[in-house]
Amino acid sequence: MPFKVLVSDPLEKEAVTAMREAGLAVEVKTDLTPEALKKEIAGYEAIVVRSATKVRQEIIDSAPRLKLIVRAGVGLDNVDAEYAKAKGIVVRNTPGASTNSVAELALAHLLATARHIGRGTVTTKAGKWEKKALEGVEIEGKTLGIVGIGRIGQALARKAAALGMRVVAFDKFVDKSPLPKFVTLVPFDELLRTSDFVSLHIPFVAKEGPTIGEKEIALMRSGVRLVNCARGGVIDEAALTKGLASGKVAAAGLDVFAKEPPDPTNSLLTQENLSLTPHVGASTVEGQARVGREAAEIVIEFARAR
């Protein structure tokens, strides 16, 4: 009997084809409601998800044959991973596949905040010519503080160093620089005090709360620019709004939000000095191909090892 796989979020066609050519029975059923998923998943041994499908406890309990959950992406926010593991279900993700895509987006937001690209686009399209108001800064010679020096943080560090930036980093799980030629590890407070730009590449831990709040912003240099392409909640949005409004924070580049999509009434969105994207860090042609290929390889290897 073939190994049955449910793909419940959009996945590259080549990845689906690879699994089918390996002899797996793959069904692609996207946009399932939670109730529909509870009924559908009962007959499958593996499920591949992106970020839309939530594999919560009630879904897991509805899947007596489930042996493998693959998150085609990095974060496992949408999977009750510990509960699944306790039930004997293997949980995997594809952490390396989208590294470069996310690092490049962080760099793009860094440049956008330095040169007011978002505001310049909006105001020019509106018939304004804010040439004098949009004086920016160069990034060469500036200090970039990276919070979280894992795969994505390291990729960004290499790119920033190549553009002439000084790079410092803090990571509570790392005590030795993984890139000693490019990155100097410093205490968190020192990073906040000395960085012209701060880019976050860490998970959001609900019980710990935001990593950047009013206290942390108060420690930063006046005119600091913040970039978050990691997870919503890592920056306290109310504190960021206050910092932007006061000028303490010169600009911010955000790909993620505490609530997605953010409410139109969110006061953060009233600020002009923002560069925003709708959680598209991994959304490149190349990144999606790698994510799909790695997810397919995980499923195929697991099925063959049974």
Phi and psi restraints in degrees (value plus and minus 20) as a CYANA .aco file:
   2 PRO   PHI     -86.6   -46.6
   2 PRO   PSI     130.0   170.0
   3 PHE   PHI     -90.0   -50.0
   3 PHE   PSI     103.0   143.0
   4 LYS   PHI    -116.4   -76.4
   4 LYS   PSI     108.8   148.8
   5 VAL   PHI    -145.0  -105.0
   5 VAL   PSI     111.3   151.3
   6 LEU   PHI    -125.9   -85.9
   6 LEU   PSI     103.5   143.5
   7 VAL   PHI    -122.9   -82.9
   7 VAL   PSI      87.8   127.8
   8 SER   PHI    -122.1   -82.1
   8 SER   PSI     -22.9    17.1
   9 ASP   PHI    -150.5  -110.5
   9 ASP   PSI     136.2   176.2
  10 PRO   PHI     -74.8   -34.8
  10 PRO   PSI     112.9   152.9
  11 LEU   PHI    -155.7  -115.7
  11 LEU   PSI     129.8   169.8
  12 GLU   PHI     -72.9   -32.9
  12 GLU   PSI     116.4   156.4
  13 LYS   PHI     -78.3   -38.3
  13 LYS   PSI     -55.7   -15.7
  14 GLU   PHI     -83.2   -43.2
  14 GLU   PSI     -54.4   -14.4
  15 ALA   PHI     -88.1   -48.1
  15 ALA   PSI     -62.7   -22.7
  16 VAL   PHI     -84.5   -44.5
  16 VAL   PSI     -62.9   -22.9
  17 THR   PHI     -81.1   -41.1
  17 THR   PSI     -62.4   -22.4
  18 ALA   PHI     -80.6   -40.6
  18 ALA   PSI     -61.4   -21.4
  19 MET   PHI     -87.1   -47.1
  19 MET   PSI     -60.7   -20.7
  20 ARG   PHI     -87.2   -47.2
  20 ARG   PSI     -59.7   -19.7
  21 GLU   PHI     -86.9   -46.9
  21 GLU   PSI     -41.8    -1.8
  22 ALA   PHI    -103.5   -63.5
  22 ALA   PSI     -17.5    22.5
  23 GLY   PHI      74.0   114.0
  23 GLY   PSI     -11.5    28.5
  24 LEU   PHI    -106.0   -66.0
  24 LEU   PSI     127.7   167.7
  25 ALA   PHI    -112.3   -72.3
  25 ALA   PSI      83.3   123.3
  26 VAL   PHI    -130.5   -90.5
  26 VAL   PSI     107.9   147.9
  27 GLU   PHI    -135.5   -95.5
  27 GLU   PSI     111.8   151.8
  28 VAL   PHI    -126.4   -86.4
  28 VAL   PSI      91.7   131.7
  29 LYS   PHI    -156.3  -116.3
  29 LYS   PSI      72.2   112.2
  30 THR   PHI    -112.6   -72.6
  30 THR   PSI     145.3   185.3
  31 ASP   PHI      44.0    84.0
  31 ASP   PSI       7.3    47.3
  32 LEU   PHI     -91.5   -51.5
  32 LEU   PSI     116.1   156.1
  33 THR   PHI     -92.2   -52.2
  33 THR   PSI     141.2   181.2
  34 PRO   PHI     -74.4   -34.4
  34 PRO   PSI     -60.4   -20.4
  35 GLU   PHI     -86.7   -46.7
  35 GLU   PSI     -61.6   -21.6
  36 ALA   PHI     -86.3   -46.3
  36 ALA   PSI     -57.6   -17.6
  37 LEU   PHI     -85.2   -45.2
  37 LEU   PSI     -59.6   -19.6
  38 LYS   PHI     -77.6   -37.6
  38 LYS   PSI     -57.5   -17.5
  39 LYS   PHI     -98.7   -58.7
  39 LYS   PSI     -59.9   -19.9
  40 GLU   PHI     -91.2   -51.2
  40 GLU   PSI     -58.0   -18.0
  41 ILE   PHI     -92.2   -52.2
  41 ILE   PSI     -34.3     5.7
  42 ALA   PHI     -76.4   -36.4
  42 ALA   PSI     -50.8   -10.8
  43 GLY   PHI    -115.1   -75.1
  43 GLY   PSI     -13.4    26.6
  44 TYR   PHI    -130.2   -90.2
  44 TYR   PSI     131.3   171.3
  45 GLU   PHI    -119.1   -79.1
  45 GLU   PSI     -36.5     3.5
  46 ALA   PHI    -166.4  -126.4
  46 ALA   PSI     129.5   169.5
  47 ILE   PHI    -153.2  -113.2
  47 ILE   PSI     117.6   157.6
  48 VAL   PHI    -133.7   -93.7
  48 VAL   PSI     104.3   144.3
  49 VAL   PHI    -146.5  -106.5
  49 VAL   PSI     140.7   180.7
  50 ARG   PHI    -123.5   -83.5
  50 ARG   PSI    -142.5  -102.5
  51 SER   PHI    -125.2   -85.2
  51 SER   PSI     -37.8     2.2
  52 ALA   PHI     -93.3   -53.3
  52 ALA   PSI     -67.0   -27.0
  53 THR   PHI     -91.7   -51.7
  53 THR   PSI     110.7   150.7
  54 LYS   PHI    -123.2   -83.2
  54 LYS   PSI      95.0   135.0
  55 VAL   PHI    -118.0   -78.0
  55 VAL   PSI      60.3   100.3
  56 ARG   PHI    -111.9   -71.9
  56 ARG   PSI     157.1   197.1
  57 GLN   PHI     -73.9   -33.9
  57 GLN   PSI     -62.5   -22.5
  58 GLU   PHI     -87.0   -47.0
  58 GLU   PSI     -50.1   -10.1
  59 ILE   PHI     -91.0   -51.0
  59 ILE   PSI     -64.6   -24.6
  60 ILE   PHI     -80.9   -40.9
  60 ILE   PSI     -61.2   -21.2
  61 ASP   PHI     -86.9   -46.9
  61 ASP   PSI     -38.5     1.5
  62 SER   PHI    -112.4   -72.4
  62 SER   PSI     -14.3    25.7
  63 ALA   PHI    -143.5  -103.5
  63 ALA   PSI      56.4    96.4
  64 PRO   PHI     -84.2   -44.2
  64 PRO   PSI     -42.7    -2.7
  65 ARG   PHI    -116.7   -76.7
  65 ARG   PSI     -25.2    14.8
  66 LEU   PHI     -85.6   -45.6
  66 LEU   PSI     109.1   149.1
  67 LYS   PHI    -141.1  -101.1
  67 LYS   PSI     -39.1     0.9
  68 LEU   PHI    -167.4  -127.4
  68 LEU   PSI     111.9   151.9
  69 ILE   PHI    -138.8   -98.8
  69 ILE   PSI     103.9   143.9
  70 VAL   PHI    -135.5   -95.5
  70 VAL   PSI     100.8   140.8
  71 ARG   PHI    -114.6   -74.6
  71 ARG   PSI      88.3   128.3
  72 ALA   PHI     -96.2   -56.2
  72 ALA   PSI      63.4   103.4
  73 GLY   PHI     137.2   177.2
  73 GLY   PSI    -185.7  -145.7
  74 VAL   PHI    -117.2   -77.2
  74 VAL   PSI     -83.1   -43.1
  75 GLY   PHI     -88.9   -48.9
  75 GLY   PSI     128.2   168.2
  76 LEU   PHI    -131.4   -91.4
  76 LEU   PSI       5.9    45.9
  77 ASP   PHI     -78.4   -38.4
  77 ASP   PSI     -51.2   -11.2
  78 ASN   PHI    -113.9   -73.9
  78 ASN   PSI     -10.4    29.6
  79 VAL   PHI    -146.7  -106.7
  79 VAL   PSI     109.6   149.6
  80 ASP   PHI     -98.3   -58.3
  80 ASP   PSI      56.1    96.1
  81 ALA   PHI     -83.6   -43.6
  81 ALA   PSI     -64.1   -24.1
  82 GLU   PHI     -85.6   -45.6
  82 GLU   PSI     -59.2   -19.2
  83 TYR   PHI     -85.3   -45.3
  83 TYR   PSI     -61.9   -21.9
  84 ALA   PHI     -81.5   -41.5
  84 ALA   PSI     -65.3   -25.3
  85 LYS   PHI     -82.7   -42.7
  85 LYS   PSI     -57.2   -17.2
  86 ALA   PHI     -84.8   -44.8
  86 ALA   PSI     -44.2    -4.2
  87 LYS   PHI    -110.9   -70.9
  87 LYS   PSI     -13.7    26.3
  88 GLY   PHI      63.1   103.1
  88 GLY   PSI      -4.3    35.7
  89 ILE   PHI    -117.2   -77.2
  89 ILE   PSI     111.0   151.0
  90 VAL   PHI     -99.3   -59.3
  90 VAL   PSI     113.5   153.5
  91 VAL   PHI    -138.6   -98.6
  91 VAL   PSI     104.4   144.4
  92 ARG   PHI    -149.5  -109.5
  92 ARG   PSI     136.9   176.9
  93 ASN   PHI    -156.5  -116.5
  93 ASN   PSI    -194.3  -154.3
  94 THR   PHI    -146.4  -106.4
  94 THR   PSI      49.1    89.1
  95 PRO   PHI     -84.1   -44.1
  95 PRO   PSI     -49.7    -9.7
  96 GLY   PHI    -109.2   -69.2
  96 GLY   PSI     -37.0     3.0
  97 ALA   PHI     -85.5   -45.5
  97 ALA   PSI     -55.4   -15.4
  98 SER   PHI    -124.8   -84.8
  98 SER   PSI      -9.4    30.6
  99 THR   PHI     -73.4   -33.4
  99 THR   PSI     -73.1   -33.1
 100 ASN   PHI     -86.1   -46.1
 100 ASN   PSI     -58.3   -18.3
 101 SER   PHI     -80.8   -40.8
 101 SER   PSI     -65.9   -25.9
 102 VAL   PHI     -88.4   -48.4
 102 VAL   PSI     -60.8   -20.8
 103 ALA   PHI     -82.4   -42.4
 103 ALA   PSI     -60.0   -20.0
 104 GLU   PHI     -87.0   -47.0
 104 GLU   PSI     -56.7   -16.7
 105 LEU   PHI     -86.6   -46.6
 105 LEU   PSI     -61.4   -21.4
 106 ALA   PHI     -79.2   -39.2
 106 ALA   PSI     -61.5   -21.5
 107 LEU   PHI     -85.1   -45.1
 107 LEU   PSI     -59.0   -19.0
 108 ALA   PHI     -82.6   -42.6
 108 ALA   PSI     -63.3   -23.3
 109 HIS   PHI     -86.3   -46.3
 109 HIS   PSI     -56.9   -16.9
 110 LEU   PHI     -78.9   -38.9
 110 LEU   PSI     -67.6   -27.6
 111 LEU   PHI     -86.9   -46.9
 111 LEU   PSI     -58.1   -18.1
 112 ALA   PHI     -84.3   -44.3
 112 ALA   PSI     -58.8   -18.8
 113 THR   PHI     -91.1   -51.1
 113 THR   PSI     -51.5   -11.5
 114 ALA   PHI     -89.2   -49.2
 114 ALA   PSI     -51.5   -11.5
 115 ARG   PHI    -140.9  -100.9
 115 ARG   PSI      -4.2    35.8
 116 HIS   PHI      36.3    76.3
 116 HIS   PSI      19.2    59.2
 117 ILE   PHI     -85.8   -45.8
 117 ILE   PSI     -59.7   -19.7
 118 GLY   PHI     -82.8   -42.8
 118 GLY   PSI     -71.5   -31.5
 119 ARG   PHI     -84.5   -44.5
 119 ARG   PSI     -58.5   -18.5
 120 GLY   PHI     -82.3   -42.3
 120 GLY   PSI     -58.4   -18.4
 121 THR   PHI     -84.6   -44.6
 121 THR   PSI     -69.8   -29.8
 122 VAL   PHI     -83.6   -43.6
 122 VAL   PSI     -67.0   -27.0
 123 THR   PHI     -91.7   -51.7
 123 THR   PSI     -56.7   -16.7
 124 THR   PHI     -85.8   -45.8
 124 THR   PSI     -60.9   -20.9
 125 LYS   PHI     -84.6   -44.6
 125 LYS   PSI     -46.7    -6.7
 126 ALA   PHI    -104.2   -64.2
 126 ALA   PSI     -16.4    23.6
 127 GLY   PHI      70.4   110.4
 127 GLY   PSI     -12.5    27.5
 128 LYS   PHI    -112.5   -72.5
 128 LYS   PSI     141.0   181.0
 129 TRP   PHI    -154.6  -114.6
 129 TRP   PSI      61.6   101.6
 130 GLU   PHI    -111.9   -71.9
 130 GLU   PSI      27.2    67.2
 131 LYS   PHI     -75.3   -35.3
 131 LYS   PSI     -66.9   -26.9
 132 LYS   PHI     -94.1   -54.1
 132 LYS   PSI     -54.0   -14.0
 133 ALA   PHI     -94.2   -54.2
 133 ALA   PSI     -39.1     0.9
 134 LEU   PHI    -124.6   -84.6
 134 LEU   PSI      17.6    57.6
 135 GLU   PHI     -87.4   -47.4
 135 GLU   PSI     108.8   148.8
 136 GLY   PHI    -129.8   -89.8
 136 GLY   PSI    -179.8  -139.8
 137 VAL   PHI    -153.8  -113.8
 137 VAL   PSI     134.4   174.4
 138 GLU   PHI    -102.8   -62.8
 138 GLU   PSI     132.3   172.3
 139 ILE   PHI    -113.0   -73.0
 139 ILE   PSI     -43.1    -3.1
 140 GLU   PHI     -81.3   -41.3
 140 GLU   PSI     111.0   151.0
 141 GLY   PHI      66.6   106.6
 141 GLY   PSI     -27.3    12.7
 142 LYS   PHI    -108.5   -68.5
 142 LYS   PSI     141.7   181.7
 143 THR   PHI    -118.5   -78.5
 143 THR   PSI     105.7   145.7
 144 LEU   PHI    -124.3   -84.3
 144 LEU   PSI     103.2   143.2
 145 GLY   PHI    -120.9   -80.9
 145 GLY   PSI     100.1   140.1
 146 ILE   PHI    -126.3   -86.3
 146 ILE   PSI     100.8   140.8
 147 VAL   PHI    -118.3   -78.3
 147 VAL   PSI      87.4   127.4
 148 GLY   PHI      81.1   121.1
 148 GLY   PSI      78.4   118.4
 149 ILE   PHI    -128.0   -88.0
 149 ILE   PSI      30.0    70.0
 150 GLY   PHI    -104.1   -64.1
 150 GLY   PSI    -172.5  -132.5
 151 ARG   PHI     -76.1   -36.1
 151 ARG   PSI     -71.2   -31.2
 152 ILE   PHI     -89.7   -49.7
 152 ILE   PSI     -62.3   -22.3
 153 GLY   PHI     -79.4   -39.4
 153 GLY   PSI     -60.8   -20.8
 154 GLN   PHI     -86.7   -46.7
 154 GLN   PSI     -60.5   -20.5
 155 ALA   PHI     -83.2   -43.2
 155 ALA   PSI     -61.6   -21.6
 156 LEU   PHI     -85.9   -45.9
 156 LEU   PSI     -60.0   -20.0
 157 ALA   PHI     -78.5   -38.5
 157 ALA   PSI     -64.0   -24.0
 158 ARG   PHI     -81.0   -41.0
 158 ARG   PSI     -64.0   -24.0
 159 LYS   PHI     -87.5   -47.5
 159 LYS   PSI     -63.1   -23.1
 160 ALA   PHI     -86.4   -46.4
 160 ALA   PSI     -60.9   -20.9
 161 ALA   PHI     -82.8   -42.8
 161 ALA   PSI     -57.7   -17.7
 162 ALA   PHI     -84.9   -44.9
 162 ALA   PSI     -43.8    -3.8
 163 LEU   PHI    -114.3   -74.3
 163 LEU   PSI     -11.0    29.0
 164 GLY   PHI      71.7   111.7
 164 GLY   PSI      -5.2    34.8
 165 MET   PHI    -108.7   -68.7
 165 MET   PSI     129.8   169.8
 166 ARG   PHI    -107.3   -67.3
 166 ARG   PSI     110.4   150.4
 167 VAL   PHI    -136.2   -96.2
 167 VAL   PSI     105.6   145.6
 168 VAL   PHI    -140.5  -100.5
 168 VAL   PSI     138.8   178.8
 169 ALA   PHI    -168.3  -128.3
 169 ALA   PSI     134.9   174.9
 170 PHE   PHI    -152.7  -112.7
 170 PHE   PSI     116.7   156.7
 171 ASP   PHI    -170.4  -130.4
 171 ASP   PSI      98.9   138.9
 172 LYS   PHI     -87.0   -47.0
 172 LYS   PSI     -32.0     8.0
 173 PHE   PHI    -123.0   -83.0
 173 PHE   PSI     -18.3    21.7
 174 VAL   PHI    -146.7  -106.7
 174 VAL   PSI     111.2   151.2
 175 ASP   PHI    -137.9   -97.9
 175 ASP   PSI     -17.5    22.5
 176 LYS   PHI    -159.2  -119.2
 176 LYS   PSI     112.0   152.0
 177 SER   PHI     -80.7   -40.7
 177 SER   PSI     107.2   147.2
 178 PRO   PHI     -95.3   -55.3
 178 PRO   PSI     -34.3     5.7
 179 LEU   PHI    -154.6  -114.6
 179 LEU   PSI      52.1    92.1
 180 PRO   PHI     -79.9   -39.9
 180 PRO   PSI     -43.8    -3.8
 181 LYS   PHI     -95.2   -55.2
 181 LYS   PSI     -44.2    -4.2
 182 PHE   PHI    -135.7   -95.7
 182 PHE   PSI     -48.8    -8.8
 183 VAL   PHI    -146.7  -106.7
 183 VAL   PSI     110.1   150.1
 184 THR   PHI    -126.9   -86.9
 184 THR   PSI     104.2   144.2
 185 LEU   PHI     -98.0   -58.0
 185 LEU   PSI     115.8   155.8
 186 VAL   PHI    -158.5  -118.5
 186 VAL   PSI     140.5   180.5
 187 PRO   PHI     -81.5   -41.5
 187 PRO   PSI     134.6   174.6
 188 PHE   PHI     -77.0   -37.0
 188 PHE   PSI     -67.9   -27.9
 189 ASP   PHI     -80.4   -40.4
 189 ASP   PSI     -59.2   -19.2
 190 GLU   PHI     -85.7   -45.7
 190 GLU   PSI     -60.7   -20.7
 191 LEU   PHI     -77.9   -37.9
 191 LEU   PSI     -65.7   -25.7
 192 LEU   PHI     -83.6   -43.6
 192 LEU   PSI     -60.3   -20.3
 193 ARG   PHI     -92.6   -52.6
 193 ARG   PSI     -50.2   -10.2
 194 THR   PHI    -127.2   -87.2
 194 THR   PSI     -28.5    11.5
 195 SER   PHI    -109.3   -69.3
 195 SER   PSI     118.4   158.4
 196 ASP   PHI    -104.5   -64.5
 196 ASP   PSI     -50.9   -10.9
 197 PHE   PHI    -149.6  -109.6
 197 PHE   PSI     122.1   162.1
 198 VAL   PHI    -148.3  -108.3
 198 VAL   PSI     105.6   145.6
 199 SER   PHI    -140.6  -100.6
 199 SER   PSI     111.4   151.4
 200 LEU   PHI    -122.1   -82.1
 200 LEU   PSI     112.8   152.8
 201 HIS   PHI    -161.4  -121.4
 201 HIS   PSI      40.3    80.3
 202 ILE   PHI    -156.7  -116.7
 202 ILE   PSI     139.0   179.0
 203 PRO   PHI     -97.0   -57.0
 203 PRO   PSI     141.6   181.6
 204 PHE   PHI    -114.4   -74.4
 204 PHE   PSI     105.2   145.2
 205 VAL   PHI    -130.5   -90.5
 205 VAL   PSI      88.6   128.6
 206 ALA   PHI     -75.5   -35.5
 206 ALA   PSI     -61.5   -21.5
 207 LYS   PHI     -89.5   -49.5
 207 LYS   PSI     -39.1     0.9
 208 GLU   PHI    -115.3   -75.3
 208 GLU   PSI     -42.4    -2.4
 209 GLY   PHI      59.0    99.0
 209 GLY   PSI    -191.3  -151.3
 210 PRO   PHI     -81.8   -41.8
 210 PRO   PSI     122.8   162.8
 211 THR   PHI     -98.8   -58.8
 211 THR   PSI     -52.6   -12.6
 212 ILE   PHI    -135.2   -95.2
 212 ILE   PSI      94.2   134.2
 213 GLY   PHI    -151.2  -111.2
 213 GLY   PSI    -181.1  -141.1
 214 GLU   PHI     -80.5   -40.5
 214 GLU   PSI     -61.6   -21.6
 215 LYS   PHI     -80.6   -40.6
 215 LYS   PSI     -64.8   -24.8
 216 GLU   PHI     -89.7   -49.7
 216 GLU   PSI     -60.7   -20.7
 217 ILE   PHI     -83.7   -43.7
 217 ILE   PSI     -56.0   -16.0
 218 ALA   PHI     -81.7   -41.7
 218 ALA   PSI     -50.3   -10.3
 219 LEU   PHI     -97.2   -57.2
 219 LEU   PSI     -39.2     0.8
 220 MET   PHI     -96.7   -56.7
 220 MET   PSI     142.9   182.9
 221 ARG   PHI     -85.1   -45.1
 221 ARG   PSI     126.3   166.3
 222 SER   PHI     -86.3   -46.3
 222 SER   PSI     109.6   149.6
 223 GLY   PHI      71.4   111.4
 223 GLY   PSI      -8.4    31.6
 224 VAL   PHI     -82.7   -42.7
 224 VAL   PSI     132.9   172.9
 225 ARG   PHI    -140.8  -100.8
 225 ARG   PSI     110.7   150.7
 226 LEU   PHI    -131.2   -91.2
 226 LEU   PSI     120.5   160.5
 227 VAL   PHI    -148.9  -108.9
 227 VAL   PSI     110.6   150.6
 228 ASN   PHI    -152.0  -112.0
 228 ASN   PSI      84.8   124.8
 229 CYS   PHI    -136.3   -96.3
 229 CYS   PSI       6.2    46.2
 230 ALA   PHI    -121.5   -81.5
 230 ALA   PSI    -106.6   -66.6
 231 ARG   PHI    -162.7  -122.7
 231 ARG   PSI     121.8   161.8
 232 GLY   PHI     -81.5   -41.5
 232 GLY   PSI     126.1   166.1
 233 GLY   PHI      77.3   117.3
 233 GLY   PSI     -41.4    -1.4
 234 VAL   PHI     -84.4   -44.4
 234 VAL   PSI     -53.1   -13.1
 235 ILE   PHI    -129.6   -89.6
 235 ILE   PSI     111.3   151.3
 236 ASP   PHI     -88.5   -48.5
 236 ASP   PSI      92.5   132.5
 237 GLU   PHI     -87.1   -47.1
 237 GLU   PSI     -52.8   -12.8
 238 ALA   PHI     -86.2   -46.2
 238 ALA   PSI     -62.0   -22.0
 239 ALA   PHI     -86.0   -46.0
 239 ALA   PSI     -58.7   -18.7
 240 LEU   PHI     -85.3   -45.3
 240 LEU   PSI     -62.6   -22.6
 241 THR   PHI     -77.5   -37.5
 241 THR   PSI     -65.6   -25.6
 242 LYS   PHI     -82.5   -42.5
 242 LYS   PSI     -62.4   -22.4
 243 GLY   PHI     -85.1   -45.1
 243 GLY   PSI     -59.9   -19.9
 244 LEU   PHI     -86.8   -46.8
 244 LEU   PSI     -63.8   -23.8
 245 ALA   PHI     -84.1   -44.1
 245 ALA   PSI     -55.1   -15.1
 246 SER   PHI    -101.6   -61.6
 246 SER   PSI     -38.9     1.1
 247 GLY   PHI      73.2   113.2
 247 GLY   PSI     -27.5    12.5
 248 LYS   PHI     -78.1   -38.1
 248 LYS   PSI     -61.8   -21.8
 249 VAL   PHI    -119.9   -79.9
 249 VAL   PSI      96.0   136.0
 250 ALA   PHI     -89.6   -49.6
 250 ALA   PSI     -55.5   -15.5
 251 ALA   PHI    -188.2  -148.2
 251 ALA   PSI     142.5   182.5
 252 ALA   PHI    -161.1  -121.1
 252 ALA   PSI     123.9   163.9
 253 GLY   PHI    -137.7   -97.7
 253 GLY   PSI     100.1   140.1
 254 LEU   PHI    -147.5  -107.5
 254 LEU   PSI     111.6   151.6
 255 ASP   PHI    -129.9   -89.9
 255 ASP   PSI     -30.4     9.6
 256 VAL   PHI    -155.6  -115.6
 256 VAL   PSI     134.3   174.3
 257 PHE   PHI    -160.5  -120.5
 257 PHE   PSI     137.7   177.7
 258 ALA   PHI     -80.5   -40.5
 258 ALA   PSI     -58.3   -18.3
 259 LYS   PHI    -143.4  -103.4
 259 LYS   PSI     110.2   150.2
 260 GLU   PHI    -143.7  -103.7
 260 GLU   PSI     107.5   147.5
 261 PRO   PHI     -88.8   -48.8
 261 PRO   PSI     135.9   175.9
 262 PRO   PHI     -88.2   -48.2
 262 PRO   PSI     130.8   170.8
 263 ASP   PHI     -83.7   -43.7
 263 ASP   PSI     119.6   159.6
 264 PRO   PHI     -79.3   -39.3
 264 PRO   PSI     -42.9    -2.9
 265 THR   PHI    -106.2   -66.2
 265 THR   PSI     -21.2    18.8
 266 ASN   PHI     -78.2   -38.2
 266 ASN   PSI     101.2   141.2
 267 SER   PHI     -81.7   -41.7
 267 SER   PSI     -43.9    -3.9
 268 LEU   PHI     -78.1   -38.1
 268 LEU   PSI     -56.5   -16.5
 269 LEU   PHI     -92.2   -52.2
 269 LEU   PSI     -28.9    11.1
 270 THR   PHI    -100.1   -60.1
 270 THR   PSI     -32.8     7.2
 271 GLN   PHI     -98.6   -58.6
 271 GLN   PSI     119.4   159.4
 272 GLU   PHI    -104.9   -64.9
 272 GLU   PSI     -46.6    -6.6
 273 ASN   PHI    -109.0   -69.0
 273 ASN   PSI      36.6    76.6
 274 LEU   PHI    -147.8  -107.8
 274 LEU   PSI     126.8   166.8
 275 SER   PHI    -139.5   -99.5
 275 SER   PSI      97.8   137.8
 276 LEU   PHI    -144.9  -104.9
 276 LEU   PSI     121.1   161.1
 277 THR   PHI    -158.4  -118.4
 277 THR   PSI     132.6   172.6
 278 PRO   PHI    -109.6   -69.6
 278 PRO   PSI      44.2    84.2
 279 HIS   PHI      35.6    75.6
 279 HIS   PSI      38.6    78.6
 280 VAL   PHI    -135.7   -95.7
 280 VAL   PSI       2.0    42.0
 281 GLY   PHI     -72.1   -32.1
 281 GLY   PSI     -61.9   -21.9
 282 ALA   PHI    -113.1   -73.1
 282 ALA   PSI     -19.5    20.5
 283 SER   PHI    -107.1   -67.1
 283 SER   PSI      52.0    92.0
 284 THR   PHI    -145.6  -105.6
 284 THR   PSI     137.7   177.7
 285 VAL   PHI     -76.7   -36.7
 285 VAL   PSI     -65.7   -25.7
 286 GLU   PHI     -89.7   -49.7
 286 GLU   PSI     -62.7   -22.7
 287 GLY   PHI     -83.4   -43.4
 287 GLY   PSI     -63.6   -23.6
 288 GLN   PHI     -85.5   -45.5
 288 GLN   PSI     -55.7   -15.7
 289 ALA   PHI     -84.0   -44.0
 289 ALA   PSI     -63.0   -23.0
 290 ARG   PHI     -86.7   -46.7
 290 ARG   PSI     -61.4   -21.4
 291 VAL   PHI     -80.5   -40.5
 291 VAL   PSI     -68.4   -28.4
 292 GLY   PHI     -83.2   -43.2
 292 GLY   PSI     -62.5   -22.5
 293 ARG   PHI     -84.1   -44.1
 293 ARG   PSI     -63.8   -23.8
 294 GLU   PHI     -87.8   -47.8
 294 GLU   PSI     -60.0   -20.0
 295 ALA   PHI     -82.5   -42.5
 295 ALA   PSI     -62.9   -22.9
 296 ALA   PHI     -83.4   -43.4
 296 ALA   PSI     -61.6   -21.6
 297 GLU   PHI     -82.4   -42.4
 297 GLU   PSI     -59.0   -19.0
 298 ILE   PHI     -82.5   -42.5
 298 ILE   PSI     -66.4   -26.4
 299 VAL   PHI     -85.3   -45.3
 299 VAL   PSI     -64.4   -24.4
 300 ILE   PHI     -83.1   -43.1
 300 ILE   PSI     -65.7   -25.7
 301 GLU   PHI     -82.4   -42.4
 301 GLU   PSI     -60.2   -20.2
 302 PHE   PHI     -84.6   -44.6
 302 PHE   PSI     -65.3   -25.3
 303 ALA   PHI     -82.7   -42.7
 303 ALA   PSI     -60.8   -20.8
 304 ARG   PHI     -89.7   -49.7
 304 ARG   PSI     -47.1    -7.1
 305 ALA   PHI    -102.7   -62.7
 305 ALA   PSI     -28.6    11.4
